[in-house]
Amino acid sequence: MSTAPDPVVAEPPAPPSPIPFRPKPAVKLPPRRNRNKWIVIGGVVLALAAGAELWRIHSANAITYDTVPVERGAIQASVTASGTLNAVVDVQVGSQVSGNIKALYADFNTQVTKGQLVAEIDPQVFQTQVDQASAALMSVHSATLTASAQVQKANSDLAGTVANEKTAESVSAKDRANALNATNQYQRQDAAFARGLITGTDHDLAKAVEDAAAAQVAADQSQIEASKQTIQSAQALVLVTQNQLGSAQAQERESQASVEQAKLNLERTRITAPVDGTVIARRMDVGQTVAASFAAPTIFEIAQDLTKMQLDTNVDESDIGNIKASQEATFTVDAYPGTTFHGQVANVRKAPISAQNVVTYDVVISVSNPDLKLFPGMTANARIMTAKVDSTLKVPNAVLRSHPTPAALTQFGLPSAPANKPQVYIVRGGKLQAAPVTFGLSDGKYTAVTSADLNEKDQVVVRFNMAAGAPAATAPTAPGAGGGRRGPGL
C-alpha cells in the first residue's frame, strides 16, 4: 500500500513595516480671524434661540379644531322611560266569606276557565245558618197565615155589622110608615071625637097607637146608630188585623232574605274563576283561615290572557306632552338583553304620580306576547318614538355646543357670531368658514340641520382645542367625536 506525499504549505509573506505617524504642526491663525469665528458661532446660537422662542409663543397661541363629516340620514326623536309589564286583565280572586280553606283545585300556572271551581271554604257553618234561617222563615210564615185569618174574620164581622145596619134601616123604614099611618088615624079619630061621633075610648086608643108607633121609630133609629158604631169598630179591627198581616208579611220577607243570604254565603264557599286565564299567584294554603271582615282576602291572582300584555311606564312631566296614542315603542328586559320588543302606546293616563316632588304620568304600551316570553312584573326600559324625519342633513350634538369666543374667531379671520342666529363652522379649501343653520329634530346623539351653505360630507367643526395661552373658547368635548385635527392655514 503506497502513501501520498504530504502537501507543501506556503508561508504567508511578512507584513510591511508600519509607517510611523507624525502629527502635523498646528497652524497658528492670526488673532483677528479667531475672534470672527466665535462671533459667527454666537450669532447662530442666538438666532436658533430666538426662533425657538418665537415658535413656542406661536404654538402657545395656536388654536386647533376637530372636524366630522356632515351626514344624511333619518332622525328619530324618542322619550325613554322605565316601567313594569302587567297582564291586560289581572283579576284577584278572593273570598267574600270567612272560614277555613277546605280544598284548593288550582295552583301556579294552572289554566282555568270561567266558572271553574278553584277553591272551597268549609261549608259546615254556613249550612247551619241556612237551616236556622229556614226554620225562622217557617215560623214567621205561620204568623203570617194567622194574621191573614184574623183579617178575614175582621172583614166578615164588618160585613155582618153592615148587614145588621141594613136590617135596622129596613125595620126603621117600616116603622116610620106605621107611625105615619097611626098619626093619620089619630087625626081622623080626633076630628070625629070633636064632633061626638066616637067615644073617648076609641079616641084614646088611636092616641096610644100613634105614640107607640113614634116610640118604635125612635127605637129603630137608636138601633141604626148602634149598628153604625159597631161598623166603625169592625172597620178599625180590620185595619188593625191588616197592619198585623203587613207586619207579619214584612217579617216573612225579612226571613226569606235571611234565608237567601245564608244560601248565598253557602254558595260563596265554592270559589270559582271569574275569567279564563292563567293562575300567576296563589297566596293561601289548605287549612288556612280566611278572614273577610273588612276586605276580601286574595287567594289566587289570574291573568286573563298572557299573549296580550301591557307595559306601564312612568314618563316625566316634561316629556308627556310629546306622547300620543298609537306611537310606536320599543323596550328591553333584563331576561333577554339581546332582544328588542315592540309595542304601541295605547293610553296616556292623566292621573299624576308624585314621588319625592317628581311628577310622572302612566303611559300604557300594548305589547304582543305570542310566545309567552314576557312575564308579569318584569322591569322594562322603553323608548317611545315621538317624531321622525326620514332623510335630512344631521350633525353630532357636540357641534351645537361648539362656540368659539370672538377672540378665537378673530384669529381665524372670522366675524363674531350674530346673536340669536345659530351657525356652525365648516372647513373648505383649508379655511374655516361660518355657515348659518336651522336646527331641527334631535335623537339625543344627532340633530337635523337645514342650511343653504351646508352639504353632505362637509367637514364641520365638532370641537375647538385651545393650547396654553390661547384665547378661551367654549368647546365641550363630545364623547366619541371623530374626524381630522386641523390648525390655522392647514
LOVOFI-651701 format. One line per field, with one value per residue (C-alpha): x, y, z; residue in three letters. Coordinates in Angstrom, 1 decimal. Layout:
# LOVOFI-651701
c1 = (X;...)
c2 = (Y;...)
c3 = (Z;...)
residuo = (Ala;...)
END
This chain:
# LOVOFI-651701
c1 = (0.0;1.6;1.1;0.8;3.4;2.4;1.3;3.6;2.1;3.4;4.2;2.4;4.6;5.7;3.6;5.2;6.6;4.2;4.9;5.3;2.6;3.9;1.4;1.4;2.4;-0.6;-1.3;-1.5;-4.2;-4.0;-5.8;-8.4;-9.7;-10.2;-12.4;-14.6;-15.2;-16.6;-18.8;-20.4;-21.0;-22.6;-24.9;-26.1;-26.8;-28.8;-30.8;-31.7;-32.8;-34.9;-36.5;-37.3;-38.9;-41.0;-42.2;-43.0;-45.1;-46.8;-47.6;-48.9;-51.3;-52.4;-56.0;-56.7;-60.1;-61.5;-64.0;-66.5;-68.3;-71.9;-74.1;-77.5;-80.0;-83.0;-83.5;-86.0;-86.8;-87.8;-88.7;-87.1;-88.9;-88.9;-91.9;-93.3;-95.0;-98.6;-101.4;-104.1;-106.7;-105.4;-108.1;-107.6;-109.8;-110.7;-113.3;-116.3;-116.9;-114.7;-113.6;-111.0;-109.9;-111.1;-109.6;-107.7;-108.3;-105.7;-102.0;-99.4;-99.6;-102.8;-105.0;-108.6;-111.9;-114.6;-116.8;-114.3;-114.1;-110.7;-111.1;-113.6;-114.2;-115.5;-119.3;-120.5;-121.1;-122.9;-125.1;-126.2;-127.0;-129.2;-131.1;-131.6;-132.9;-135.2;-136.7;-137.2;-138.9;-141.3;-142.3;-142.8;-144.8;-147.2;-147.6;-148.5;-151.1;-152.6;-152.7;-154.3;-157.1;-157.7;-158.0;-160.6;-162.5;-162.5;-163.8;-166.5;-167.5;-167.6;-169.8;-172.2;-172.4;-173.1;-175.9;-177.4;-177.4;-179.2;-181.8;-182.3;-182.7;-185.4;-187.2;-187.0;-188.5;-191.4;-191.9;-191.9;-194.6;-196.7;-196.1;-197.3;-200.4;-201.0;-200.7;-203.2;-205.7;-205.4;-206.0;-209.2;-210.3;-209.6;-211.8;-214.6;-214.3;-214.6;-217.9;-219.0;-219.0;-216.8;-216.4;-213.4;-212.2;-211.7;-210.1;-207.6;-206.9;-205.9;-203.7;-201.9;-201.3;-199.8;-197.5;-196.4;-195.5;-193.5;-191.6;-190.8;-189.4;-187.1;-186.1;-185.3;-183.1;-181.2;-180.6;-179.3;-176.9;-175.7;-175.1;-173.0;-170.9;-170.4;-169.4;-166.8;-165.4;-165.3;-163.6;-160.9;-160.5;-160.0;-157.3;-155.5;-155.6;-154.4;-151.5;-150.7;-150.8;-148.5;-146.0;-146.1;-145.6;-142.6;-141.1;-141.6;-139.8;-137.0;-136.7;-136.8;-134.0;-132.1;-132.5;-131.3;-128.3;-127.4;-127.8;-125.6;-122.9;-123.1;-122.7;-119.8;-117.9;-117.3;-114.9;-114.9;-112.7;-114.3;-112.4;-110.5;-106.8;-103.6;-103.1;-100.0;-100.1;-101.5;-101.4;-103.1;-102.9;-105.3;-106.3;-105.5;-108.2;-109.7;-110.9;-113.2;-114.3;-113.1;-111.7;-111.8;-108.5;-106.8;-106.4;-105.5;-104.3;-105.4;-104.1;-106.8;-104.6;-100.8;-100.4;-101.6;-99.8;-99.3;-96.2;-97.0;-94.2;-93.6;-93.0;-91.7;-94.0;-91.5;-91.9;-95.6;-96.7;-94.9;-96.6;-99.7;-101.7;-100.7;-97.0;-94.5;-92.4;-89.5;-88.3;-85.8;-85.9;-83.1;-84.2;-83.5;-80.7;-80.2;-83.8;-85.8;-89.5;-92.0;-95.3;-97.7;-98.9;-102.4;-103.3;-101.8;-103.4;-103.9;-103.7;-100.4;-98.0;-96.0;-92.9;-90.4;-91.6;-91.2;-94.4;-94.8;-97.6;-98.6;-98.2;-99.7;-98.0;-99.8;-97.5;-98.0;-96.6;-97.5;-94.5;-95.1;-91.5;-92.6;-93.8;-95.9;-93.8;-90.7;-88.9;-88.5;-86.6;-88.8;-88.2;-91.3;-90.8;-92.3;-91.2;-89.2;-87.5;-86.5;-83.8;-82.1;-78.6;-77.5;-74.5;-73.5;-74.9;-71.4;-71.4;-74.3;-72.1;-69.0;-68.9;-65.5;-65.0;-64.8;-61.0;-60.6;-62.7;-60.6;-57.5;-59.2;-60.3;-64.0;-66.5;-68.3;-71.3;-74.6;-77.0;-79.9;-78.7;-77.2;-74.3;-71.8;-68.2;-67.0;-63.7;-63.5;-60.3;-58.3;-60.0;-62.6;-66.0;-69.2;-72.5;-75.9;-78.1;-81.5;-81.6;-84.4;-85.2;-82.8;-82.5;-80.1;-76.9;-77.5;-79.5;-81.1;-79.8;-81.1;-78.8;-78.2;-74.4;-74.2;-73.8;-73.4;-69.8;-68.8;-66.3;-67.9;-66.0;-67.1;-64.5;-62.0;-58.8;-57.2;-53.5;-51.9;-52.1;-54.6;-57.9;-60.5;-63.5;-66.5;-65.7;-67.1;-65.8;-68.3;-67.9;-66.8;-66.4;-64.1;-62.6;-59.3;-57.4;-56.5;-54.9;-54.8;-53.7;-53.8)
c2 = (0.0;3.3;6.6;10.0;12.6;15.5;18.7;21.6;24.6;28.0;30.5;33.9;36.8;39.1;42.3;45.5;47.6;50.4;53.9;55.9;58.7;62.1;64.9;67.9;71.0;73.2;76.1;79.2;81.6;85.2;86.6;88.5;85.5;83.5;86.3;86.4;82.7;82.9;85.9;83.8;80.9;83.1;84.7;81.3;80.2;83.4;83.1;79.5;80.5;83.4;81.1;78.5;81.1;82.5;79.0;78.4;81.6;80.7;77.2;78.5;80.9;78.4;77.0;73.7;72.0;68.6;68.0;65.4;65.0;66.1;63.0;62.4;60.0;59.5;61.3;59.8;61.6;59.4;59.5;57.0;55.6;52.6;50.6;47.2;44.6;43.6;41.5;43.5;41.9;40.8;39.5;38.9;36.1;36.3;35.0;37.0;34.8;33.9;30.3;27.7;26.7;23.1;22.5;24.1;23.0;25.2;26.1;28.3;28.4;26.4;27.2;27.9;28.6;31.0;29.3;26.6;25.7;26.7;26.7;25.7;27.1;24.8;25.0;23.4;26.7;28.2;25.2;25.6;29.2;28.2;25.7;28.3;30.9;28.4;27.4;31.1;31.6;28.8;30.3;33.7;32.2;30.6;34.0;35.5;32.9;33.6;37.3;36.7;34.6;37.4;39.9;37.6;37.3;41.0;41.6;39.0;40.7;44.1;42.6;41.3;44.6;46.3;43.7;44.4;48.1;47.5;45.4;48.0;50.6;48.4;47.9;51.6;52.4;50.1;51.5;55.1;54.1;52.6;55.7;57.9;55.7;55.8;59.6;59.9;57.6;59.6;62.8;61.4;59.9;63.2;65.1;62.5;62.8;66.5;66.2;63.5;60.7;58.3;57.6;58.7;55.2;55.0;58.4;57.3;54.1;55.9;58.2;55.2;53.6;56.8;57.1;53.5;53.9;57.0;55.2;52.3;54.7;56.2;52.8;51.9;55.0;54.1;50.6;52.1;54.4;51.4;49.5;52.4;52.3;48.6;49.1;51.6;49.3;46.4;48.7;49.7;46.0;45.3;47.9;46.5;43.0;44.2;46.0;42.9;41.0;43.5;43.3;39.5;39.6;42.0;39.7;36.8;38.7;39.6;35.9;35.0;37.4;35.9;32.5;33.8;35.5;32.3;30.3;32.9;32.7;28.9;29.2;31.6;28.9;27.5;29.9;29.9;31.6;34.8;34.8;32.4;32.7;31.5;31.4;33.5;33.6;31.5;33.2;30.7;27.0;24.4;24.8;28.5;30.7;33.3;36.5;38.6;41.0;44.3;43.3;40.2;38.3;37.3;33.6;33.5;36.0;35.2;36.8;36.6;36.4;36.5;36.6;40.3;42.3;46.0;47.9;50.6;53.3;56.4;59.3;62.6;65.6;67.5;64.7;63.8;66.5;64.6;61.3;60.4;57.2;54.9;55.9;53.1;52.0;49.5;48.1;45.6;43.5;42.1;38.5;38.9;41.6;41.0;41.1;44.3;44.0;46.2;47.8;50.7;53.4;52.5;55.2;58.2;58.4;61.9;61.0;62.4;60.2;62.2;60.8;62.9;66.1;64.4;64.2;61.4;60.0;56.5;55.7;52.3;50.5;47.5;44.5;41.3;38.2;35.3;33.1;33.9;35.0;38.1;37.5;39.9;42.0;42.2;45.6;47.1;50.1;51.6;54.1;55.8;57.2;60.7;62.1;61.0;62.6;60.1;61.9;65.1;66.5;65.8;66.6;65.3;67.2;68.2;70.6;72.5;73.1;74.3;78.1;79.8;83.2;86.4;86.5;83.0;83.9;86.9;84.7;82.8;86.0;85.4;87.9;87.3;85.1;87.1;86.9;84.5;83.2;79.8;78.8;76.1;76.2;74.2;73.8;74.4;74.8;74.5;77.6;77.9;79.3;80.0;78.5;79.8;76.8;76.0;73.2;70.6;67.2;65.6;62.0;62.7;62.0;63.7;66.8;67.6;70.8;72.9;75.3;76.6;76.7;73.1;70.0;66.3;65.3;68.8;68.9;70.6;71.6;69.5;70.8;73.7;72.7;75.6;75.5;77.0;80.8;80.8;82.8;80.9;79.4;77.4;74.0;71.0;67.6;65.4;61.7;59.6;62.6;61.7;63.4;65.1;67.6;70.8;74.1;77.6;77.5;73.7)
c3 = (0.0;-1.2;0.7;-0.9;0.0;2.4;0.7;0.8;2.7;1.6;4.3;4.2;3.3;6.1;6.6;5.6;8.4;9.6;8.7;11.8;12.4;12.6;13.6;11.5;13.3;14.4;12.1;14.1;12.9;13.3;16.4;14.3;12.3;15.6;17.0;13.9;14.1;17.6;16.7;13.9;16.2;18.8;16.3;15.0;18.6;19.3;16.1;16.9;20.5;19.1;16.6;19.2;21.5;18.6;17.7;21.4;21.5;18.2;19.4;22.7;21.0;18.3;18.2;16.5;15.9;15.2;12.4;11.4;8.1;7.7;7.3;5.6;7.2;9.4;12.7;15.1;18.4;21.3;25.0;27.4;30.4;32.7;33.7;34.6;32.4;33.5;32.2;30.4;32.7;36.1;38.4;42.1;43.2;46.9;49.4;50.4;53.5;56.4;57.2;56.8;53.3;52.8;49.3;46.5;43.0;41.2;41.6;40.0;36.2;36.1;33.1;34.3;32.6;33.7;36.3;37.2;40.8;42.1;45.9;48.6;52.1;54.8;54.3;57.6;59.5;56.5;56.1;59.7;59.1;56.2;58.4;61.1;58.7;57.0;60.4;61.3;57.9;58.6;62.0;60.5;57.7;60.3;61.9;58.5;58.0;61.4;60.7;57.3;59.0;61.5;58.7;57.0;60.3;60.8;57.3;58.0;61.2;59.4;56.7;59.5;61.2;57.8;57.2;60.7;59.9;56.7;58.5;61.1;58.4;56.8;60.0;60.7;57.3;58.0;61.5;60.2;57.7;60.5;62.6;59.8;59.4;63.1;63.1;60.3;62.1;65.3;63.4;61.9;65.3;67.0;64.5;64.9;68.7;68.5;66.6;69.1;66.5;68.5;72.1;74.2;74.4;70.7;70.8;73.5;71.7;68.5;70.5;72.1;68.7;67.4;70.5;70.2;66.5;67.3;70.1;67.7;65.1;67.9;68.9;65.3;65.0;68.1;66.6;63.4;65.4;67.4;64.1;62.8;65.9;65.5;61.9;62.8;65.4;62.9;60.3;62.9;63.8;60.1;59.8;62.9;61.5;58.1;59.8;61.7;58.5;56.8;59.7;59.5;55.8;56.2;58.8;56.4;53.6;56.0;57.0;53.3;52.7;55.6;54.0;50.6;52.3;54.1;50.9;49.1;51.8;51.5;47.7;48.2;50.0;46.4;44.8;41.0;38.4;37.1;33.8;31.5;32.1;33.9;37.7;38.2;42.0;44.9;48.3;50.6;51.5;52.6;56.2;56.3;57.9;55.6;57.4;55.2;57.8;56.2;52.8;50.6;51.1;47.8;47.3;43.6;41.0;37.5;34.3;31.7;28.5;28.8;25.0;25.2;27.9;28.7;29.8;32.4;32.1;34.2;31.8;33.2;33.1;30.8;28.1;28.5;26.0;23.2;23.9;21.9;21.4;18.6;18.7;18.2;21.1;21.8;25.0;26.5;29.6;31.7;31.0;27.3;27.0;23.3;22.3;21.4;21.9;20.1;21.3;20.7;23.0;24.0;26.6;28.3;31.7;33.1;36.8;38.1;40.1;42.6;44.4;46.1;44.3;40.9;38.9;36.3;34.3;33.4;29.7;28.8;26.0;24.5;23.9;21.9;23.7;21.4;22.6;26.3;26.8;28.8;32.4;34.5;36.8;34.6;34.6;31.1;29.7;27.0;24.2;22.7;19.2;19.2;15.8;12.7;9.7;7.0;5.1;6.4;7.0;10.5;12.7;16.1;19.1;20.1;17.1;18.7;21.8;20.0;20.4;20.0;21.5;19.4;20.1;18.7;15.6;15.1;14.9;12.1;10.4;11.1;12.5;15.8;15.7;15.4;18.4;18.1;14.8;15.1;12.9;12.6;11.3;8.3;6.6;2.8;0.8;4.0;5.5;8.4;7.4;9.2;7.9;9.2;10.0;11.4;13.9;13.8;15.3;17.6;18.7;21.6;19.5;16.2;15.3;12.0;10.4;7.4;5.7;2.1;2.9;4.1;2.1;2.8;3.7;4.5;7.3;10.3;13.4;16.4;18.9;19.3;21.0;23.0;23.6;26.7;26.4;23.6;23.8;25.8;23.9;24.9;23.5;25.5;24.4;22.7;23.7;20.7;18.3;15.4;12.4;11.5;13.5;11.8;12.6;11.1;7.5;7.3)
residuo = (Met;Ser;Thr;Ala;Pro;Asp;Pro;Val;Val;Ala;Glu;Pro;Pro;Ala;Pro;Pro;Ser;Pro;Ile;Pro;Phe;Arg;Pro;Lys;Pro;Ala;Val;Lys;Leu;Pro;Pro;Arg;Arg;Asn;Arg;Asn;Lys;Trp;Ile;Val;Ile;Gly;Gly;Val;Val;Leu;Ala;Leu;Ala;Ala;Gly;Ala;Glu;Leu;Trp;Arg;Ile;His;Ser;Ala;Asn;Ala;Ile;Thr;Tyr;Asp;Thr;Val;Pro;Val;Glu;Arg;Gly;Ala;Ile;Gln;Ala;Ser;Val;Thr;Ala;Ser;Gly;Thr;Leu;Asn;Ala;Val;Val;Asp;Val;Gln;Val;Gly;Ser;Gln;Val;Ser;Gly;Asn;Ile;Lys;Ala;Leu;Tyr;Ala;Asp;Phe;Asn;Thr;Gln;Val;Thr;Lys;Gly;Gln;Leu;Val;Ala;Glu;Ile;Asp;Pro;Gln;Val;Phe;Gln;Thr;Gln;Val;Asp;Gln;Ala;Ser;Ala;Ala;Leu;Met;Ser;Val;His;Ser;Ala;Thr;Leu;Thr;Ala;Ser;Ala;Gln;Val;Gln;Lys;Ala;Asn;Ser;Asp;Leu;Ala;Gly;Thr;Val;Ala;Asn;Glu;Lys;Thr;Ala;Glu;Ser;Val;Ser;Ala;Lys;Asp;Arg;Ala;Asn;Ala;Leu;Asn;Ala;Thr;Asn;Gln;Tyr;Gln;Arg;Gln;Asp;Ala;Ala;Phe;Ala;Arg;Gly;Leu;Ile;Thr;Gly;Thr;Asp;His;Asp;Leu;Ala;Lys;Ala;Val;Glu;Asp;Ala;Ala;Ala;Ala;Gln;Val;Ala;Ala;Asp;Gln;Ser;Gln;Ile;Glu;Ala;Ser;Lys;Gln;Thr;Ile;Gln;Ser;Ala;Gln;Ala;Leu;Val;Leu;Val;Thr;Gln;Asn;Gln;Leu;Gly;Ser;Ala;Gln;Ala;Gln;Glu;Arg;Glu;Ser;Gln;Ala;Ser;Val;Glu;Gln;Ala;Lys;Leu;Asn;Leu;Glu;Arg;Thr;Arg;Ile;Thr;Ala;Pro;Val;Asp;Gly;Thr;Val;Ile;Ala;Arg;Arg;Met;Asp;Val;Gly;Gln;Thr;Val;Ala;Ala;Ser;Phe;Ala;Ala;Pro;Thr;Ile;Phe;Glu;Ile;Ala;Gln;Asp;Leu;Thr;Lys;Met;Gln;Leu;Asp;Thr;Asn;Val;Asp;Glu;Ser;Asp;Ile;Gly;Asn;Ile;Lys;Ala;Ser;Gln;Glu;Ala;Thr;Phe;Thr;Val;Asp;Ala;Tyr;Pro;Gly;Thr;Thr;Phe;His;Gly;Gln;Val;Ala;Asn;Val;Arg;Lys;Ala;Pro;Ile;Ser;Ala;Gln;Asn;Val;Val;Thr;Tyr;Asp;Val;Val;Ile;Ser;Val;Ser;Asn;Pro;Asp;Leu;Lys;Leu;Phe;Pro;Gly;Met;Thr;Ala;Asn;Ala;Arg;Ile;Met;Thr;Ala;Lys;Val;Asp;Ser;Thr;Leu;Lys;Val;Pro;Asn;Ala;Val;Leu;Arg;Ser;His;Pro;Thr;Pro;Ala;Ala;Leu;Thr;Gln;Phe;Gly;Leu;Pro;Ser;Ala;Pro;Ala;Asn;Lys;Pro;Gln;Val;Tyr;Ile;Val;Arg;Gly;Gly;Lys;Leu;Gln;Ala;Ala;Pro;Val;Thr;Phe;Gly;Leu;Ser;Asp;Gly;Lys;Tyr;Thr;Ala;Val;Thr;Ser;Ala;Asp;Leu;Asn;Glu;Lys;Asp;Gln;Val;Val;Val;Arg;Phe;Asn;Met;Ala;Ala;Gly;Ala;Pro;Ala;Ala;Thr;Ala;Pro;Thr;Ala;Pro;Gly;Ala;Gly;Gly;Gly;Arg;Arg;Gly;Pro;Gly;Leu)
END
